[in-house]
Amino acid sequence: MANAMSPHLLLLLLLLLLSISSLVPASRIPAVIVFGDSTVDSGNNNQILTVLKSNFQPYGRDFIGGRPTGRFCNGRLPTDLISEALGLPPSVPAYLDPAYSIRDFAHGVCFASAGTGLDNATSDVLNVIPLWKEVEYFKDYKKKLRRYVGRAKAKYILKEAVYIISIGTNDFLENYYLLVTGRFLQFSIGEFEDFLIDRAADFLTRIYRVGARKISFASLSAIGCLPLERTTNIQQGGACVEKYSKVARDFNAKLQAMIGRLDASLPGLKLRYLDAYDPLLNIIQNPSSYGIENVEDGCCATGKFEMGYLCNEWEPHTCEDAEKYVFWDAFHPTEKVNRIMANLTLRTSLSEFL
């Protein structure tokens, strides 16, 4: 019969385990809470009556388990990757997904809806969740969280969680420039930018009053370089549409200024601006530095105009390796680019919270 482990050896093993665990820092962040559009929607649109969905193959083919979830990507979103990096679950669940409960949402929750915008009129175009409704879901979440963990713990989670907001592209490309809402008659482009900045400030103030404190707000990317916009830019041979990218830069400057003002005016708020424009443009202009070969087309289908139902499992032209592409479909980045953006967020706008 084998000898029992000696007390001295048992103590030595215990000390070794303790020393190893001490090398892995415990996350100070209890949850990741997400608002916005398709860049961060983890599946809320699955549960509403809209044509803007992605809960079918080949979407999600590189996601955990190789399954579609409603994310507009071949894999995970930046918010999923940030959650994992913080020691939280490897994906952030959609608030409307019946497969999850407050037990899951206590560590991370997504209220975002693909196709929405800062302007309520934007959400009407494709019948998706308006931003004001995302705030209402957040209030409902707070009530459920209080019942689940108690008022004190709920207050702590809301205060110490990191909030990630990504929204605004649809307000221009799906609303103003698509000429379907009448905003182009009501506002000049500069006036519309100012209108959206006011809406953003109002939204941020509202979630602050509910309990949000540590917030990263992403700028617009180089929206003129999306494959869909390149495809329609026939006169310039499929180049980036400078008019749209300039609007993004102008809007971003106003957004950054508003963030600075609001951060200084609301006690305890830590509101940070995340530059998404220059990093994406750098990838597009220097693809070989990232092991990327195609910056003009999406991986799915022809990559020229397809997204949503046009990007489906019967499309024979879908690429085999999305790692070689900046874009997954004609509008959304691949998981590879999402990982780059997630790492950037952790190093910049979220760094002081970690």
N, C-alpha and C positions, 0 to 999 in steps of 0.2 A: 504494500500500500504506500502511495506517495506521501512524502512528508508534507505537513501543512506549511504554508508560507510563514516565515519568521516575522515577528512584529517589526524588526528593524528594516527588513526588505519591503514590507508593506508600507511603512512610513516613508521610505525612500521613493517608492513609486508614487505615493500620494503627493509628495513635494514636487516630483517631476511633472505630474499632471497639472498642478497648480501653476508652476512656472510657465508651462506651455500656454495655458489659458490666459495668463496675464499678458502674453505677447499679442493677443487678439483684442483690440480695444472694443469695448461695448459701445454700440451706437447711442448717441445722445438724442437721436431723432426717433420719436415713437411712431410716426406715420408719414406717408406721402399723400397729399391731397391735391387733386388735379381738376382744373377747369380749362375749357377751350373747345377746339374744333377737331377735325380729323387727324391732325398731327399728334393728338394725345388721346383720342377716343378709343377706349379699350373694349367697346361693344355695346354702348347704350343704344345706338341706333338699331340694334337687333330687335329691340323691344317696342319700337314705335312704327307707325305707318308712314314710311318714307321709301322712296326708290333708292336712296343713298345708303347702300349696305355693302358689306364685304365679308359676310359670314359664310363664305364658300371658297372652295379651292380655285386657283392656287394661292389665294391669300392665306397666310399662316403656314405655308408649307415648311418654313424653317423655324416656326414657333415651337415652344416646348410641347413635345408629343406630336408635332407635325400637323396640328389641327387649326382650322380657321376659327377665329374668335370674334370677328367684327373689327379687328384692327386693320387699317389701310396700309398693310406692310406684308412683306414676306415672313417677318419674324416679330421681334419685340420693338416696342416704342422707347424713346428716350426715358420716359417716366418709369417704365418697367426696369430698365437697366440701372437707373438711379436708385430705385428701391432696393434692388439686389446689392448694389455697392454699399448701401447704408446698413446692410445686415438684416434687412426686412425681406418679405417674400419676393420671389423673382418676377412677379408680375403684379400690377395694380388692377384690381377688379372693377368692373363697371357697376355703378350703383344700382342700375335697373336689372342687372343679371340675376335671375331667381336662383341660380346655383350658389350664390353667396349670401352671407348674412352679416349682421353687425359684428359677429365674432371675427370675420375676415376684414371688414371695413375699419375696424379699430386700428389696424396696422397700415391701411392704405385704401383709398377710394377715388374713383374717377367719376366726375359729373359731366365730362365733356361730350359733345355731340358733333359728329362730322357734319359739315355744311353750315354750321352756325357762325355768328359773327358778333361784333360789338353792337352793331345796329340790329334792332329787332326785325327790321324788314329783311335782313339777310336770311334769317332762319325761315321766313315765310316762303322763300323761293323753292325750297325742296321739302318743306314741311318737317323741319327738324326742331330740336329743343332750343328755344331762345336762351340767351344768357341769363335773363332774369329768372327763368325756371331753374337753371343750374343753381342759382343762389337759394331758391326755395328748397331744392333737394338738399342743399348744404344745411339749411335750418332744420329740416326733418332729420337729417343725419345726426345733428347735435342732440336732438331730443332722444333718439334711439341710443346714442352713445352714453348719455346720462343715465338712462335706465339700465344699460349694460354694465358700466363700470363705476357709476356713482358720479355726483356732480363735481367733486374735487378732481378726480382722475380725468374726467372728461375735459374739464377746463385746462388741465395740464397738457393733455394730448393736443387739443386745439392750439394752445399757445406754443408748444414746442415742435409741432409738426412743420414740415416744409411744404409750402404751397407752390405749385408750378402752373403757370398760366401760359398758354400758347394759342393765340387767336388774332384775327385781323385780315388774313389773306382773302378770305371769302367776301369780306366787305367790299373789296375792290374788284376782284376777278369774277365773282358770282353775282354781285349786286351793281355797283356803280358802272363798271365798264360793260356789263352784259345788257344794260339798258332795259331792265325788266321791272324795276321798282319805282322809277321816277326820280330817284335821288340825283341823277345826272341833270335833271331839269331844275331841281330845288337848290342844289349847291354847285359851286365851282369845285374843282378837285381840292384846292386848298381849304375851302370852307368845309368840305366833307371830312377831310383829315381832322380839322378842329372839332367837328361834331363827334367823331369817333373818339378822340382824346377825352372829351367831356364824358362820353359814355364809359370809357375805361376808368376814369377817376371815380365816377359814381359807383361802378361795380366794385372797385377796390375798397372804397369806403364802406360799402355794405358788407363785404366779407370781413373787414376789420371789425365791424360792430358785432358780428357773430362770434369772433374770437381769433381770426387769422392774424398772425404777427410776422412770420418769416416767409417772405414771398419773393419768388423769382418770376419776373415777367419777361417773356421772350419777345424780341423784336421781330419784325417781318424779315424773311430771307430775301434773296435776290429773286423775286417772284417773276421777273421777266425772263428768267432762265429755265422755268419749268418746261418740260417737254411739250405740253399742250400749247403753251404760248409760242415756243419756237416753231411748232408745226404751222401755226397760223401766220407766222411772219415770213410769208413767201417772198415778198419784195426784197428782203435782205438775206435771202438764202438760208433761212432757218436759224439766224443768229438770235441771241437774247434780245428781248424787246426792251430797249433802253427806257422808253416812256414809263413802263411799269416798274422797272427797277429804281428809277429816279423817284417815283411816288413812294416806294418803300423806304428809300433813304430819307426823304422829307418827313414822312410819317414817323420814322424811327427817331429822328432828331426831336420832334415834338413829344414823342412818348418818353424819351429819356429825360427831357426837361420837366415834364409832368411828374414823373416818378421822383425826381429830386425834390420837387415842391411838396408832394404829398408825404414823402418820407419825413420831411422836416416838420410837418404840421400835425401829424397824428402821433401822440405819445406812445412809445413802446413799439412802434411799427419799424420793421426792418425790411424795406422794400428795395429790391435790387433789379437792375436792368441787365438782361442777358442779350448780348449781341449775337444774333443768329445770321446776320447778313454777311459779314466779312468771312467767317469760317466756311460757310457753304460756298461762297464765291471762290475762296482759295482752293477748295477741293475741285471745283469745276475748272479752274484755270491751271491747276497743277495735279492732274489726276494720277500721274505715274508715281508721285510721292506717296500715294495712298494705295497703290496696287490696283487702281481703277482704270478701265479701258474705255468705257462709254459714258459720256457726260450729257449727251444730247437726247437719248431715248430712254424710256422705261424698260425694265426687263420683261414686264408682262405684255403679251401679245406683240403688236408691232412697236409698242412703246411711244407711239406718236400722239394718240388721243384717248386711249382706252383707260378707263378706271371704273370701279363698281362692276356692274353686271357685264360690261364689255370686256372685262378682264376675268375670264372664266377658264375652267379646266378643259374646255373643248378647243381653245385657241392654240393652234399648232406652232405659233411663232414665239411663244414664251421662252426666254433664255434658260439655260441649264444652271448657270452660276451667277446668282444675284450679287455676289461679292465683287464682281467686275463692273458694277453699275452704281451710279449715284442715285438713280431713281428706280423704284420698284414698278410703279405705274406712271401714267403721264402727269401725275400731280404730287406723288408722295415718295419720300426717300426710302432706300433700302435699310435693313437692319444694320448693315455695316456703317452707313452714314449716321444712323440714329445712335450707334455706339460712340462714334466720334463726338457727336453733339452732347451726349450724356456725360462723357468724360470732361468735356469743356465746361459744362454747367457745374460739375462738382469742383472743378478747379477755380471757377470764377464766382458766379453769383451765389452759389451755395457754400463756398469755402468757409466763410466765417461762422456758419451755423454748425459745422461738423466738429 
